[in-house]
């Protein structure tokens, strides 16, 4: 039986991300910009010392099937951070942790 904590919206088990930017062909200019995000994730103290505001998230948009999820996995893989994917249809309440009645 799986136990779920109140407010938990994802699985506790962190699965390693094996996708890196080298696995994605093309997108050279975009890759340079995304590496800045990876650097934010890897070295937040470096940017906080400079007084920079660390982004809370990244919005990738585009048509279905254009590689947004693959790019997000590559960012997580490069930065060695967890990747949590959810579809908008999975959200029941506006805030995490609220239960539908």
C-alpha positions as CSV (number, residue, x, y, z in Angstrom):
1,X,0.0,0.0,0.0
2,X,1.3,3.4,-0.9
3,X,1.2,6.0,1.9
4,X,0.6,9.6,0.8
5,X,1.4,12.5,3.1
6,X,-1.0,15.4,3.4
7,X,0.0,18.1,0.9
8,X,2.1,15.7,-1.1
9,X,1.6,16.0,-4.8
10,X,4.3,13.7,-6.2
11,X,6.0,10.4,-5.5
12,X,8.7,10.4,-2.8
13,X,10.9,8.1,-4.9
14,X,13.3,10.3,-6.8
15,X,14.2,8.7,-10.1
16,X,17.5,9.6,-11.6
17,X,17.3,11.7,-14.8
18,X,19.6,10.3,-17.5
19,X,18.8,13.0,-20.1
20,X,21.5,15.6,-20.8
21,X,21.8,18.4,-23.4
22,X,24.1,16.2,-25.4
23,X,21.2,13.9,-26.0
24,X,19.3,16.7,-27.8
25,X,20.2,17.6,-31.4
26,X,20.2,21.3,-32.5
27,X,19.0,24.2,-30.4
28,X,22.5,25.6,-30.0
29,X,21.3,29.2,-29.1
30,X,18.6,27.9,-26.8
31,X,21.0,25.6,-25.1
32,X,23.3,28.5,-24.2
33,X,20.3,30.3,-22.6
34,X,19.2,27.2,-20.8
35,X,22.7,26.6,-19.4
36,X,22.3,29.9,-17.5
37,X,19.2,28.3,-15.8
38,X,21.2,25.2,-15.0
39,X,23.9,27.4,-13.5
40,X,21.2,29.1,-11.3
41,X,20.1,25.7,-10.1
42,X,23.6,24.5,-9.4
43,X,25.1,27.6,-7.8
44,X,22.3,29.7,-6.3
45,X,24.7,31.2,-3.7
46,X,26.8,32.7,-6.5
47,X,23.8,34.7,-7.8
48,X,22.5,35.6,-4.4
49,X,25.8,37.2,-3.5
50,X,25.5,39.3,-6.6
51,X,22.1,40.4,-5.5
52,X,20.3,38.6,-8.3
53,X,16.8,37.3,-7.8
54,X,16.7,33.6,-8.4
55,X,13.9,32.5,-10.7
56,X,11.2,30.3,-9.1
57,X,10.3,28.6,-12.3
58,X,10.6,28.3,-16.0
59,X,7.8,28.4,-18.5
60,X,8.3,26.4,-21.6
61,X,5.5,26.8,-24.2
62,X,4.8,25.5,-27.7
63,X,2.8,23.1,-29.7
64,X,2.4,19.5,-28.5
65,X,5.3,17.2,-29.5
66,X,7.9,19.9,-29.8
67,X,10.2,18.7,-27.0
68,X,9.3,20.8,-24.0
69,X,9.3,17.8,-21.6
70,X,12.6,16.5,-23.1
71,X,14.2,19.9,-22.6
72,X,12.9,20.1,-19.0
73,X,14.3,16.7,-18.3
74,X,17.6,17.7,-19.8
75,X,17.7,20.8,-17.5
76,X,17.0,18.6,-14.5
77,X,19.6,16.1,-15.6
78,X,22.3,18.7,-16.2
79,X,21.6,20.5,-12.9
80,X,21.3,17.1,-11.0
81,X,17.9,18.2,-9.5
82,X,14.6,16.2,-9.3
83,X,12.2,16.3,-12.2
84,X,8.6,16.4,-11.3
85,X,6.1,16.2,-14.2
86,X,2.4,16.8,-13.8
87,X,-0.4,17.4,-16.3
88,X,-2.8,20.2,-15.8
89,X,-5.6,17.7,-15.7
90,X,-4.1,16.2,-12.6
91,X,-4.8,19.3,-10.5
92,X,-8.0,19.1,-8.6
93,X,-7.6,22.1,-6.3
94,X,-5.9,25.5,-6.8
95,X,-3.4,24.8,-4.0
96,X,-1.4,21.7,-3.3
97,X,-2.5,19.7,-0.3
98,X,-6.2,20.6,-0.5
99,X,-8.5,17.6,-1.0
100,X,-11.6,17.5,-3.1
101,X,-14.8,16.8,-1.2
